[in-house]
Structures are given as structure tokens and as C-alpha cells.
Amino acid sequence: MKKVSIILHLLALIGGTVTLLVTGNAVSVHDSDRGLISQTSEKLAAVGNELEKFRVQSAGDLARQKRRLDEVNEQIELTLRKKEQGARDLEQLKEGIEEGERGISETNRQKDEAMQEQANAEEGIARTEESLMVLRQDIPRLEQAARDEDAQAEDFRDAIAKLSSKLEFFSQITEVFKAHHDRTMSSLRTYARERPWLEPGERITLQLQGLDLKSGYVALSKGGNAGIRSGMILEVAVGKDEICKLRVKQVFRLHALAEVIPLQGRPLELEGLKTVDLVVL
């Protein structure tokens, strides 16, 4: 486009120069040269027409070149878009290849695990077969042991039958002893209700109503009505623990007075005790 502008300017410059020369000559040769001027004007008009034709042709060429340039630009843009699409396709292809490689690696890993599991299963089957073989070899011994167990069970059944017979006999004897025991205990309870004193070995629970360790006397909450008699020796106990011994000095109907037998047991522990058991000695 710049070249066309330069050519047009040159042509205009040439035309102007020619016009000035022609005009100058025309003025210098006076009006007699009007024919030459007319010829020159016609030539200039022809040159102008040629220039107009050249301008129109140059404009058409320029438009065609512009259209061609636009087409080239479009082709370049299309090529660039295709290149970008190709790059994206290439990246996707690379990603697909990588994914395929990872899939192959995972498949190989699973294959190795399956082969290892198969090997383990085969090893387990071999061990199971060995165990079965050992069991097959033990079957005769187990059958003999079962027969022995059956024989022992039969012996046990015979022994149980004999023992049941003995137990039935012992049960009859036990019933006899139980009846005798019940009659004896009934007689003892009747005797205990009828007699007004405590027998040696009997136990009575009461409260300590007073304690004077200096004088050694203890006041008991029960007396003659409970079977306590003067002169009795009583053992003071808390549970199974023996504390000391007492000697009954005076007996009243509802209470009694006893003295601590010195040098026997731990009489100091009577302090703080409220309820005790007394065992007749």
C-alpha cells in the first residue's frame, strides 16, 4: 500500500512538472502555441485517465491483497486453533497413556496378589492334606479309644447302678437317723424350756449395762429369768474372738453382777462394747 502511494505521488509530481513546463512554454511563445497547449492538455487528460485507471486498478489490487491477507490471517488463526486443539489432544493422549500405565501397574499388582493368594491356597491345601493324612492314620487309634471309652462307660454305668443301690440304702438309713435327730432335738428344746438354768456350752447374748475395771465388776442385762446362776463361769466373746472370762457374783431376776477373772484374756477391750455373747463354761 505504501508503494502505491509513492507511485501516485511521483506521478502527480511528474504531472505537475510537465504542466508547469508546458504552461511556461505556452506563455513564452504567446498565444500562437494554443494548438500545442491543446495537444498538451489532451495528453495531460490522457495521462490523468491513465492515472485514474492505475488508481482504480491499484485500489482493486489493494482490496484483493487485503482480502488475501485476511484469508491468510484466518488461515493462521485456524492453524493456531488447530495447533492448540492438537496440544490439548496431545495432553489428553498423554493423560490417557499415563492412566493406562497406572491401570497396567494395578493389574500387574492384582495379578501378583492373586498369584500369591493362589500359592497360599495351594500351601494351605497341602497342609490340609497332610493333616487329613495324619487323621486317617489316627482313625484306627481313635476307633480303639472310642471302643475303650464305651467299655469304660459300661463299667461306669455298672458302678453307678451299684452306687445308686448303696445310696438308696444310705437314704433309708439317713431317714432313720434324721427321725432320731429330730426326736432328740425336740427333747432337748423341751428340756431347755423346762429347766431354769444354762448348761455348760450354751451361749447367751446380752448387753453390758455397766463396767468398772478398777473394781473389776460388770453389770449384765439378763439374770435368773435367762438361766444365769451365781458362781457360773462365763466366757465373753465377740463373734469367734474370746475377750475374757467372768464369774457371776450376784443374780437378780432381770439382771446380774459379775466380776472379771484377772490375768485371763483382754478385759480392757470390754470398754466400748455394748452387746456381747456369753458362753457357759
GUGUMAR-165678 format. One line per field, with one value per atom (N, C-alpha, C): residue number from 1; residue in three letters; z, y, x. Coordinates in steps of 0.001 Angstrom, whole numbers. Atoms other than C-alpha are relative to their C-alpha. Layout:
BEGIN
num [NUM:...]
residuo [ALA:...]
w [Z:...]
v [Y:...]
u [X:...]
END
This chain:
BEGIN
num [1:1:1:2:2:2:3:3:3:4:4:4:5:5:5:6:6:6:7:7:7:8:8:8:9:9:9:10:10:10:11:11:11:12:12:12:13:13:13:14:14:14:15:15:15:16:16:16:17:17:17:18:18:18:19:19:19:20:20:20:21:21:21:22:22:22:23:23:23:24:24:24:25:25:25:26:26:26:27:27:27:28:28:28:29:29:29:30:30:30:31:31:31:32:32:32:33:33:33:34:34:34:35:35:35:36:36:36:37:37:37:38:38:38:39:39:39:40:40:40:41:41:41:42:42:42:43:43:43:44:44:44:45:45:45:46:46:46:47:47:47:48:48:48:49:49:49:50:50:50:51:51:51:52:52:52:53:53:53:54:54:54:55:55:55:56:56:56:57:57:57:58:58:58:59:59:59:60:60:60:61:61:61:62:62:62:63:63:63:64:64:64:65:65:65:66:66:66:67:67:67:68:68:68:69:69:69:70:70:70:71:71:71:72:72:72:73:73:73:74:74:74:75:75:75:76:76:76:77:77:77:78:78:78:79:79:79:80:80:80:81:81:81:82:82:82:83:83:83:84:84:84:85:85:85:86:86:86:87:87:87:88:88:88:89:89:89:90:90:90:91:91:91:92:92:92:93:93:93:94:94:94:95:95:95:96:96:96:97:97:97:98:98:98:99:99:99:100:100:100:101:101:101:102:102:102:103:103:103:104:104:104:105:105:105:106:106:106:107:107:107:108:108:108:109:109:109:110:110:110:111:111:111:112:112:112:113:113:113:114:114:114:115:115:115:116:116:116:117:117:117:118:118:118:119:119:119:120:120:120:121:121:121:122:122:122:123:123:123:124:124:124:125:125:125:126:126:126:127:127:127:128:128:128:129:129:129:130:130:130:131:131:131:132:132:132:133:133:133:134:134:134:135:135:135:136:136:136:137:137:137:138:138:138:139:139:139:140:140:140:141:141:141:142:142:142:143:143:143:144:144:144:145:145:145:146:146:146:147:147:147:148:148:148:149:149:149:150:150:150:151:151:151:152:152:152:153:153:153:154:154:154:155:155:155:156:156:156:157:157:157:158:158:158:159:159:159:160:160:160:161:161:161:162:162:162:163:163:163:164:164:164:165:165:165:166:166:166:167:167:167:168:168:168:169:169:169:170:170:170:171:171:171:172:172:172:173:173:173:174:174:174:175:175:175:176:176:176:177:177:177:178:178:178:179:179:179:180:180:180:181:181:181:182:182:182:183:183:183:184:184:184:185:185:185:186:186:186:187:187:187:188:188:188:189:189:189:190:190:190:191:191:191:192:192:192:193:193:193:194:194:194:195:195:195:196:196:196:197:197:197:198:198:198:199:199:199:200:200:200:201:201:201:202:202:202:203:203:203:204:204:204:205:205:205:206:206:206:207:207:207:208:208:208:209:209:209:210:210:210:211:211:211:212:212:212:213:213:213:214:214:214:215:215:215:216:216:216:217:217:217:218:218:218:219:219:219:220:220:220:221:221:221:222:222:222:223:223:223:224:224:224:225:225:225:226:226:226:227:227:227:228:228:228:229:229:229:230:230:230:231:231:231:232:232:232:233:233:233:234:234:234:235:235:235:236:236:236:237:237:237:238:238:238:239:239:239:240:240:240:241:241:241:242:242:242:243:243:243:244:244:244:245:245:245:246:246:246:247:247:247:248:248:248:249:249:249:250:250:250:251:251:251:252:252:252:253:253:253:254:254:254:255:255:255:256:256:256:257:257:257:258:258:258:259:259:259:260:260:260:261:261:261:262:262:262:263:263:263:264:264:264:265:265:265:266:266:266:267:267:267:268:268:268:269:269:269:270:270:270:271:271:271:272:272:272:273:273:273:274:274:274:275:275:275:276:276:276:277:277:277:278:278:278:279:279:279:280:280:280:281:281:281]
residuo [MET:MET:MET:LYS:LYS:LYS:LYS:LYS:LYS:VAL:VAL:VAL:SER:SER:SER:ILE:ILE:ILE:ILE:ILE:ILE:LEU:LEU:LEU:HIS:HIS:HIS:LEU:LEU:LEU:LEU:LEU:LEU:ALA:ALA:ALA:LEU:LEU:LEU:ILE:ILE:ILE:GLY:GLY:GLY:GLY:GLY:GLY:THR:THR:THR:VAL:VAL:VAL:THR:THR:THR:LEU:LEU:LEU:LEU:LEU:LEU:VAL:VAL:VAL:THR:THR:THR:GLY:GLY:GLY:ASN:ASN:ASN:ALA:ALA:ALA:VAL:VAL:VAL:SER:SER:SER:VAL:VAL:VAL:HIS:HIS:HIS:ASP:ASP:ASP:SER:SER:SER:ASP:ASP:ASP:ARG:ARG:ARG:GLY:GLY:GLY:LEU:LEU:LEU:ILE:ILE:ILE:SER:SER:SER:GLN:GLN:GLN:THR:THR:THR:SER:SER:SER:GLU:GLU:GLU:LYS:LYS:LYS:LEU:LEU:LEU:ALA:ALA:ALA:ALA:ALA:ALA:VAL:VAL:VAL:GLY:GLY:GLY:ASN:ASN:ASN:GLU:GLU:GLU:LEU:LEU:LEU:GLU:GLU:GLU:LYS:LYS:LYS:PHE:PHE:PHE:ARG:ARG:ARG:VAL:VAL:VAL:GLN:GLN:GLN:SER:SER:SER:ALA:ALA:ALA:GLY:GLY:GLY:ASP:ASP:ASP:LEU:LEU:LEU:ALA:ALA:ALA:ARG:ARG:ARG:GLN:GLN:GLN:LYS:LYS:LYS:ARG:ARG:ARG:ARG:ARG:ARG:LEU:LEU:LEU:ASP:ASP:ASP:GLU:GLU:GLU:VAL:VAL:VAL:ASN:ASN:ASN:GLU:GLU:GLU:GLN:GLN:GLN:ILE:ILE:ILE:GLU:GLU:GLU:LEU:LEU:LEU:THR:THR:THR:LEU:LEU:LEU:ARG:ARG:ARG:LYS:LYS:LYS:LYS:LYS:LYS:GLU:GLU:GLU:GLN:GLN:GLN:GLY:GLY:GLY:ALA:ALA:ALA:ARG:ARG:ARG:ASP:ASP:ASP:LEU:LEU:LEU:GLU:GLU:GLU:GLN:GLN:GLN:LEU:LEU:LEU:LYS:LYS:LYS:GLU:GLU:GLU:GLY:GLY:GLY:ILE:ILE:ILE:GLU:GLU:GLU:GLU:GLU:GLU:GLY:GLY:GLY:GLU:GLU:GLU:ARG:ARG:ARG:GLY:GLY:GLY:ILE:ILE:ILE:SER:SER:SER:GLU:GLU:GLU:THR:THR:THR:ASN:ASN:ASN:ARG:ARG:ARG:GLN:GLN:GLN:LYS:LYS:LYS:ASP:ASP:ASP:GLU:GLU:GLU:ALA:ALA:ALA:MET:MET:MET:GLN:GLN:GLN:GLU:GLU:GLU:GLN:GLN:GLN:ALA:ALA:ALA:ASN:ASN:ASN:ALA:ALA:ALA:GLU:GLU:GLU:GLU:GLU:GLU:GLY:GLY:GLY:ILE:ILE:ILE:ALA:ALA:ALA:ARG:ARG:ARG:THR:THR:THR:GLU:GLU:GLU:GLU:GLU:GLU:SER:SER:SER:LEU:LEU:LEU:MET:MET:MET:VAL:VAL:VAL:LEU:LEU:LEU:ARG:ARG:ARG:GLN:GLN:GLN:ASP:ASP:ASP:ILE:ILE:ILE:PRO:PRO:PRO:ARG:ARG:ARG:LEU:LEU:LEU:GLU:GLU:GLU:GLN:GLN:GLN:ALA:ALA:ALA:ALA:ALA:ALA:ARG:ARG:ARG:ASP:ASP:ASP:GLU:GLU:GLU:ASP:ASP:ASP:ALA:ALA:ALA:GLN:GLN:GLN:ALA:ALA:ALA:GLU:GLU:GLU:ASP:ASP:ASP:PHE:PHE:PHE:ARG:ARG:ARG:ASP:ASP:ASP:ALA:ALA:ALA:ILE:ILE:ILE:ALA:ALA:ALA:LYS:LYS:LYS:LEU:LEU:LEU:SER:SER:SER:SER:SER:SER:LYS:LYS:LYS:LEU:LEU:LEU:GLU:GLU:GLU:PHE:PHE:PHE:PHE:PHE:PHE:SER:SER:SER:GLN:GLN:GLN:ILE:ILE:ILE:THR:THR:THR:GLU:GLU:GLU:VAL:VAL:VAL:PHE:PHE:PHE:LYS:LYS:LYS:ALA:ALA:ALA:HIS:HIS:HIS:HIS:HIS:HIS:ASP:ASP:ASP:ARG:ARG:ARG:THR:THR:THR:MET:MET:MET:SER:SER:SER:SER:SER:SER:LEU:LEU:LEU:ARG:ARG:ARG:THR:THR:THR:TYR:TYR:TYR:ALA:ALA:ALA:ARG:ARG:ARG:GLU:GLU:GLU:ARG:ARG:ARG:PRO:PRO:PRO:TRP:TRP:TRP:LEU:LEU:LEU:GLU:GLU:GLU:PRO:PRO:PRO:GLY:GLY:GLY:GLU:GLU:GLU:ARG:ARG:ARG:ILE:ILE:ILE:THR:THR:THR:LEU:LEU:LEU:GLN:GLN:GLN:LEU:LEU:LEU:GLN:GLN:GLN:GLY:GLY:GLY:LEU:LEU:LEU:ASP:ASP:ASP:LEU:LEU:LEU:LYS:LYS:LYS:SER:SER:SER:GLY:GLY:GLY:TYR:TYR:TYR:VAL:VAL:VAL:ALA:ALA:ALA:LEU:LEU:LEU:SER:SER:SER:LYS:LYS:LYS:GLY:GLY:GLY:GLY:GLY:GLY:ASN:ASN:ASN:ALA:ALA:ALA:GLY:GLY:GLY:ILE:ILE:ILE:ARG:ARG:ARG:SER:SER:SER:GLY:GLY:GLY:MET:MET:MET:ILE:ILE:ILE:LEU:LEU:LEU:GLU:GLU:GLU:VAL:VAL:VAL:ALA:ALA:ALA:VAL:VAL:VAL:GLY:GLY:GLY:LYS:LYS:LYS:ASP:ASP:ASP:GLU:GLU:GLU:ILE:ILE:ILE:CYS:CYS:CYS:LYS:LYS:LYS:LEU:LEU:LEU:ARG:ARG:ARG:VAL:VAL:VAL:LYS:LYS:LYS:GLN:GLN:GLN:VAL:VAL:VAL:PHE:PHE:PHE:ARG:ARG:ARG:LEU:LEU:LEU:HIS:HIS:HIS:ALA:ALA:ALA:LEU:LEU:LEU:ALA:ALA:ALA:GLU:GLU:GLU:VAL:VAL:VAL:ILE:ILE:ILE:PRO:PRO:PRO:LEU:LEU:LEU:GLN:GLN:GLN:GLY:GLY:GLY:ARG:ARG:ARG:PRO:PRO:PRO:LEU:LEU:LEU:GLU:GLU:GLU:LEU:LEU:LEU:GLU:GLU:GLU:GLY:GLY:GLY:LEU:LEU:LEU:LYS:LYS:LYS:THR:THR:THR:VAL:VAL:VAL:ASP:ASP:ASP:LEU:LEU:LEU:VAL:VAL:VAL:VAL:VAL:VAL:LEU:LEU:LEU]
w [0:0:0:-25:737:-1377:1351:-2705:-948:869:-4420:262:-356:-2515:-576:530:-3557:-1507:1474:-7199:-365:273:-7090:202:-256:-5566:-1120:1089:-8216:-1287:1218:-10970:87:-169:-9507:-159:94:-9189:-1473:1417:-12780:-797:699:-13949:256:-343:-12089:-725:671:-13502:-1480:1441:-17001:-261:163:-16547:80:-146:-15337:-1242:1189:-18247:-1203:1170:-20751:96:-191:-19221:-251:191:-19158:-1487:1430:-22781:-739:650:-23694:199:-283:-22015:-831:690:-23648:-1507:1454:-27160:-372:187:-26671:-392:267:-27865:-1256:1247:-31045:238:-313:-29336:592:-603:-28380:-478:473:-30543:797:-820:-28686:1393:-1359:-25413:-3:66:-26560:-47:63:-27526:1363:-1330:-24192:984:-914:-22373:-251:298:-24257:553:-533:-23321:1514:-1464:-19715:403:-310:-19799:-156:189:-21200:1145:-1153:-18517:1234:-1172:-15929:-50:98:-17320:339:-306:-17197:1503:-1465:-13662:749:-665:-12737:-137:178:-14325:909:-862:-12443:1461:-1401:-9209:286:-183:-9724:38:14:-10625:1272:-1241:-7666:1193:-1107:-5386:-18:90:-6728:471:-460:-6291:1510:-1461:-2791:740:-661:-1935:-55:104:-3293:949:-927:-1364:1452:-1380:1766:279:-190:1248:141:-100:647:1355:-1322:3765:1104:-989:5729:-30:108:4363:631:-594:5321:1520:-1455:8813:557:-444:9068:-4:49:7941:1166:-1121:10509:1323:-1232:13278:74:22:12174:323:-279:12163:1471:-1425:15647:869:-771:16901:-125:171:15369:813:-784:17000:1474:-1423:20391:274:-174:19907:-28:62:18878:1291:-1269:22036:1101:-1012:24158:-217:293:22378:415:-385:22956:1515:-1466:26687:455:-352:26864:-342:378:24999:1021:-1021:27470:1296:-1219:30375:-157:239:28788:72:-55:28354:1448:-1408:31989:755:-661:33144:-391:431:31025:686:-689:32532:1456:-1398:36036:72:25:35098:-186:214:33821:1276:-1254:37038:1039:-961:39139:-365:444:37034:332:-348:37492:1491:-1464:41235:421:-326:41417:-466:489:39317:962:-948:41706:1294:-1216:44693:-210:286:43029:-41:57:42316:1397:-1369:45939:779:-666:47192:-488:539:44870:618:-616:46226:1452:-1396:49799:91:-5:48959:-263:278:47450:1202:-1207:50534:1077:-988:52756:-341:410:50695:330:-302:51078:1500:-1451:54854:419:-332:54983:-376:409:53021:971:-985:55428:1297:-1219:58374:-175:265:56748:0:8:56204:1424:-1398:59868:670:-592:60828:-468:503:58557:734:-745:60292:1438:-1393:63688:136:-87:62775:740:-762:63971:1496:-1431:67237:646:-550:67698:142:-103:66956:1200:-1171:69544:1291:-1192:72016:243:-155:71320:601:-568:71996:1480:-1415:75223:826:-702:76163:224:-156:75529:1118:-1072:77750:1365:-1272:80454:381:-279:80105:539:-509:80573:1429:-1385:83672:924:-819:84911:259:-187:84316:1059:-1027:86355:1384:-1299:89099:498:-395:89041:510:-459:89347:1412:-1345:92349:1008:-903:93837:294:-215:93322:1006:-979:95201:1405:-1305:98028:519:-407:98011:479:-441:98264:1405:-1345:101260:1010:-914:102777:229:-154:102115:1045:-1014:104143:1402:-1310:106935:433:-325:106722:517:-474:107109:1446:-1391:110254:942:-850:111643:134:-40:110721:973:-930:112554:1443:-1346:115564:435:-301:115345:345:-257:115175:1384:-1329:118226:1099:-1020:120127:179:-90:119253:638:-635:120228:1504:-1441:123573:643:-564:124099:129:-107:123295:1126:-1116:125683:1332:-1232:128339:292:-195:127733:467:-446:128169:1451:-1337:131321:1082:-1033:133124:115:-217:134682:21:-13:134228:-1342:1210:131490:212:-57:130751:-591:569:130013:-1528:1459:126358:-643:574:125919:-117:284:124559:200:-223:125583:-405:446:124056:889:-862:126303:-143:23:126871:1305:-1174:129273:464:-486:131391:831:-770:133453:94:-50:133644:864:-870:136388:74:73:135551:1257:-1239:138760:1030:-954:140920:-643:711:138191:-127:70:138214:-1310:1241:135225:274:-139:135228:-1295:1169:132898:-122:240:131262:186:-252:131999:1311:-1300:135220:110:-281:136735:-1004:990:134214:-1248:1183:131447:298:-333:133347:605:-608:134845:1493:-1406:138262:626:-744:140907:-48:60:140612:-1399:1366:136879:-549:720:134837:-1458:1341:131581:-835:931:128593:-874:794:126900:-1411:1385:123109:-876:1056:120170:-1311:1155:117184:442:-400:117394:832:-734:119299:1504:-1466:123066:620:-621:125149:1402:-1376:128774:647:-746:131465:1188:-1120:134086:979:-1039:137396:566:-474:138389:1522:-1462:141880:579:-499:142358:-1175:1049:140371:474:-233:140237:-1116:962:138262:-1413:1339:135352:-311:279:135703:982:-851:137327:88:-218:138645:-38:152:137629:165:-131:138275:-1077:1017:135740:665:-520:136388:-464:375:136492:-709:665:134359:-1064:1058:131725:-1095:1123:128312:-58:210:127418:486:-540:129737:-391:372:128646:-1265:1224:125346:260:-322:127192:-121:141:127092:-1440:1337:124178:-551:455:123780:664:-533:124212:74:51:123132:-146:33:123756:85:-185:123699:1213:-1172:126935:-181:119:126782:1383:-1319:129904:-28:-83:130907:1105]
v [-1198:0:1255:-1126:2384:224:-110:1610:689:-612:2558:1492:-1438:5879:744:-649:6647:189:-95:5889:1116:-1044:8117:1377:-1299:10967:355:-243:10544:419:-338:10573:1401:-1363:13673:1049:-934:15330:182:-69:14432:814:-730:15688:1501:-1427:18963:656:-542:19428:204:-102:18728:1163:-1101:21137:1352:-1272:23897:290:-206:23319:418:-309:23292:1399:-1321:26343:1105:-984:28163:211:-102:27366:716:-625:28359:1510:-1435:31739:674:-606:32281:110:-11:31503:700:-797:33631:-861:687:32724:-847:754:31202:-1498:1439:27986:-631:531:27367:-1438:1371:24264:-983:887:22866:-180:78:23707:-958:912:21922:-1449:1367:18919:-457:373:19059:-295:220:19352:-1362:1321:16352:-1114:1016:14425:-108:30:15522:-691:683:14413:-1500:1437:11076:-575:480:10830:-108:56:11696:-1223:1207:8979:-1257:1166:6553:-116:25:7642:-482:434:7157:-1510:1456:3736:-725:641:2945:13:-102:4225:-1038:975:2118:-1413:1337:-918:-265:177:-282:-215:196:76:-1410:1375:-3231:-998:904:-4893:62:-152:-3438:-720:692:-4726:-1508:1446:-8156:-454:353:-8125:-3:-48:-7108:-1233:1200:-9896:-1237:1131:-12289:-24:-80:-11019:-455:446:-11502:-1511:1460:-15024:-677:576:-15690:63:-139:-14315:-1033:1008:-16530:-1390:1294:-19487:-163:60:-18588:-253:194:-18284:-1425:1371:-21562:-995:889:-23158:33:-125:-21762:-747:710:-23081:-1509:1434:-26449:-454:334:-26333:-121:61:-25538:-1243:1206:-28271:-1246:1142:-30631:-146:61:-29664:-574:552:-30321:-1489:1432:-33607:-792:679:-34477:-179:112:-33712:-1079:1038:-35820:-1380:1287:-38575:-433:325:-38333:-465:406:-38465:-1394:1335:-41448:-1070:964:-43154:-247:152:-42443:-807:760:-43704:-1477:1386:-46803:-681:583:-47330:-306:278:-46958:-1207:1161:-49405:-1297:1197:-51853:-364:260:-51431:-608:537:-52007:-1431:1357:-55027:-981:858:-56432:-273:199:-55822:-995:932:-57571:-1414:1316:-60361:-644:537:-60738:-445:379:-60715:-1283:1211:-63308:-1224:1119:-65469:-374:285:-65068:-706:661:-65950:-1441:1360:-68949:-881:768:-70004:-327:244:-69569:-1060:988:-71525:-1405:1307:-74319:-529:422:-74333:-463:410:-74430:-1341:1298:-77294:-1122:1024:-79151:-309:245:-78638:-759:703:-79714:-1472:1401:-82842:-750:650:-83569:-292:207:-83075:-1153:1091:-85348:-1348:1249:-87943:-450:341:-87752:-504:436:-88018:-1397:1355:-91037:-1043:935:-92644:-162:72:-91789:-644:564:-93226:-1334:1266:-96780:220:-251:-95403:637:-649:-93174:-989:1008:-96077:-905:824:-98179:763:-818:-95286:108:-59:-94992:-1295:1276:-98706:-84:-6:-98293:894:-904:-95317:-650:702:-97401:-1026:1000:-100153:685:-726:-97605:529:-493:-96095:-1114:1147:-99534:-315:225:-100023:1070:-1092:-96587:-209:236:-97494:-1081:1041:-100695:566:-584:-98716:939:-906:-96082:-769:815:-98782:-515:475:-100276:1138:-1138:-96817:486:-400:-95976:-916:936:-99141:326:-361:-98151:1299:-1284:-94579:-163:251:-95880:-588:587:-97955:1073:-1070:-94960:1001:-917:-92825:-511:576:-95216:154:-160:-95160:1456:-1430:-91346:431:-328:-91128:-438:495:-93215:920:-897:-91009:1355:-1308:-87863:-25:109:-89049:-33:49:-89890:1369:-1329:-86463:970:-901:-84660:-263:318:-86537:488:-424:-85782:1515:-1455:-82046:493:-384:-81840:-201:261:-83431:1032:-991:-81023:1355:-1284:-77995:-14:111:-79258:87:-31:-79786:1419:-1361:-76289:927:-859:-74739:-294:376:-76658:302:-262:-76224:1501:-1443:-72779:454:-402:-72668:-311:238:-72656:-1141:1113:-75735:440:-316:-75639:-148:2:-74812:825:-827:-72817:1441:-1384:-69287:897:-983:-66267:1385:-1338:-62766:1034:-1039:-59745:1276:-1284:-56146:247:-415:-54778:1336:-1211:-52246:886:-787:-51126:-714:594:-51668:885:-696:-50718:-859:820:-52048:112:-132:-50665:-1035:1003:-52842:-1362:1268:-55496:-530:472:-55670:450:-239:-55871:-263:185:-55406:-589:689:-57806:308:-390:-57053:-1151:1149:-60571:-657:615:-62528:-1382:1348:-65523:-466:424:-65488:-575:504:-66164:-1238:1216:-69110:238:-298:-67307:-316:377:-68688:511:-483:-67458:-1029:880:-68895:-494:449:-69563:708:-573:-69003:211:-361:-67182:522:-481:-66615:1100:-1125:-63217:-119:146:-63487:1005:-838:-61149:-729:869:-63360:-1251:1145:-66009:426:-526:-63777:0:51:-64578:1235:-1227:-61401:-284:298:-62532:-942:873:-64584:766:-625:-63548:-1080:874:-65106:731:-618:-64422:76:-203:-62928:72:-130:-61945:-83:192:-62850:551:-517:-60971:-522:579:-61801:515:-593:-59380:439:-363:-58670:-729:704:-59968:838:-684:-58746:-1047:953:-60484:753:-603:-59918:-567:419:-60056:-873:876:-63013:582:-677:-61369:-941:687:-62354:-990:878:-64052:869:-721:-62588:1459:-1421:-58895:822:-664:-57301:1483:-1413:-53764:219:-136:-54463:35:-103:-54558:1434:-1392:-50772:276:-304:-49570:-1064:1052:-52874:158:-59:-52831:-1378:1314:-56306:-1030:1082:-59496:-1352:1365:-63259:-605:687:-65233:-1491:1451:-68939:-592:624:-71024:-1042:973:-72940:-1017]
u [830:0:870:-941:2905:615:-595:4425:-982:1021:1156:-85:59:1047:1206:-1217:4666:-119:128:3893:-959:996:818:605:-648:2836:999:-976:5573:-708:744:3025:-574:545:1382:1099:-1128:4788:429:-382:5670:-1027:1054:2293:79:-109:2751:1174:-1201:6243:-258:302:5068:-937:973:2175:697:-728:4497:853:-858:6873:-829:851:4081:-569:581:2478:1048:-1075:5822:316:-280:6475:-1128:1159:2961:2:-35:3375:1117:-1147:6790:-197:212:5574:-1295:1218:2462:-1171:1251:-885:69:-104:447:133:-202:1128:-1260:1222:-2528:-234:191:-2551:826:-866:432:-554:586:-1289:-1172:1152:-4418:473:-527:-2348:522:-557:-555:-1117:1129:-3912:-607:554:-5185:892:-927:-2052:-113:135:-2430:-1292:1256:-6047:165:-238:-4910:813:-803:-2259:-863:885:-4955:-885:831:-7164:794:-846:-4278:266:-219:-3553:-1237:1242:-7233:-167:73:-7189:989:-1007:-3969:-434:445:-5523:-1079:1088:-8652:562:-607:-6570:786:-768:-4259:-921:957:-7288:-558:505:-8684:1038:-1069:-5294:169:-153:-5043:-1109:1126:-8540:197:-236:-7646:1113:-1085:-4385:-479:529:-6288:-838:811:-8804:894:-932:-5922:680:-635:-4225:-958:996:-7469:-158:107:-7746:1205:-1219:-4129:-69:134:-4817:-980:959:-7882:628:-673:-5803:981:-958:-3139:-735:773:-5779:-548:512:-7349:1109:-1142:-3902:384:-334:-3198:-1020:1022:-6548:182:-253:-5801:1217:-1197:-2357:-349:406:-3903:-837:809:-6503:873:-917:-3713:795:-739:-1766:-876:910:-4863:-227:179:-5439:1231:-1233:-1785:71:-1:-2119:-974:965:-5263:533:-591:-3447:1047:-1005:-552:-663:707:-3004:-598:543:-4706:1073:-1110:-1335:419:-372:-427:-1039:1059:-3837:79:-151:-3335:1172:-1164:121:-318:390:-1338:-924:886:-4078:779:-828:-1458:743:-717:544:-937:965:-2593:-388:334:-3497:1128:-1140:18:55:-8:-219:-1067:1069:-3572:341:-406:-2160:992:-985:804:-694:717:-1580:-800:774:-3792:914:-937:-759:474:-422:379:-1108:1128:-3115:-146:79:-3137:1084:-1087:258:-336:375:-1003:-1092:1077:-4158:548:-597:-2093:770:-730:116:-969:1005:-2988:-612:551:-4407:984:-1015:-1121:23:3:-1151:-1255:1241:-4800:89:-162:-3990:908:-873:-1127:-762:781:-3480:-989:942:-6052:713:-765:-3363:293:-274:-2402:-1265:1270:-6077:-381:301:-6514:838:-853:-3562:-467:463:-5122:-1363:1354:-8532:-19:31:-7691:202:-240:-6292:-1228:1197:-9355:-1151:1058:-11692:236:-318:-9867:-274:267:-10028:-1506:1455:-13792:-534:432:-14210:373:-401:-12224:-913:908:-14401:-1360:1283:-17506:83:-159:-16110:32:-43:-15285:-1373:1347:-18758:-890:780:-20277:384:-443:-18129:-569:551:-19229:-1494:1424:-22867:-243:131:-22399:303:-365:-20633:-1101:1074:-23403:-1207:1131:-26039:246:-332:-24220:-44:-5:-23708:-1420:1383:-27375:-679:562:-28300:476:-530:-25953:-610:564:-27273:-1436:1378:-30824:-9:-112:-29749:386:-420:-27932:-1127:1121:-31000:-979:886:-33095:580:-635:-30533:-52:16:-30372:-1367:1342:-34132:-183:95:-33839:760:-791:-31026:-659:654:-32941:-1181:1136:-36033:490:-558:-33875:528:-537:-32156:-1128:1118:-35490:-589:543:-36760:929:-975:-33530:-35:32:-33606:-1286:1263:-37249:76:-140:-36423:904:-911:-33505:-684:705:-35666:-1009:967:-38327:724:-787:-35642:497:-504:-34222:-1111:1096:-37656:-387:470:-38403:1021:-995:-35063:254:-163:-34382:1455:-1402:-30580:654:-787:-27971:960:-929:-25932:1348:-1304:-22176:-17:-50:-21531:-1096:1059:-24736:468:-388:-24455:-1212:1050:-26472:523:-381:-26412:-679:554:-26852:817:-684:-25754:732:-752:-23145:-566:662:-25044:922:-943:-22099:1334:-1339:-18320:885:-948:-15880:1251:-1207:-12416:860:-790:-10915:-420:489:-13153:-123:80:-13453:-1404:1379:-17282:-656:741:-19599:-1469:1436:-23388:-545:548:-25257:-1488:1393:-28637:-979:872:-30030:397:-258:-30390:-593:506:-32165:-1035:991:-35004:639:-698:-32427:823:-732:-30885:1361:-1303:-27872:-85:-41:-26894:1290:-1172:-24474:1119:-1163:-20971:328:-295:-21195:1250:-1139:-18030:-453:462:-18855:1172:-1020:-16599:-611:488:-17049:599:-464:-16879:-728:579:-17432:246:-197:-18032:723:-831:-15309:1194:-1143:-12901:-317:174:-12575:666:-501:-12189:562:-434:-12059:-1018:911:-13836:-574:700:-16386:-465:586:-17552:-1223:1232:-21187:33:-37:-21327:-1415:1371:-24981:-954:996:-28079:-1333:1343:-31341:-905:922:-34443:264:-148:-33755:1415:-1385:-30024:910:-960:-26842:1270:-1274:-23483:1110:-1107:-20237:1304:-1327:-16553:909:-967:-13732:1047:-1051:-11419:1330:-1251:-7977:977:-1111:-4999:-475:499:-7169:-653:580:-7895:424:-278:-8047:-1195:1188:-10595:-101:70:-9630:-841:781:-11374:-1490:1420:-14712:-501:393:-14686:-431:515:-16748:-920:902:-18615:-1358:1359:-22381:-630:607:-23503:1085:-996:-21534:-724:485:-22008:706:-566:-21523:-184:26:-20629:234:-97:-21191:1116:-1108:-18052:-277]
END
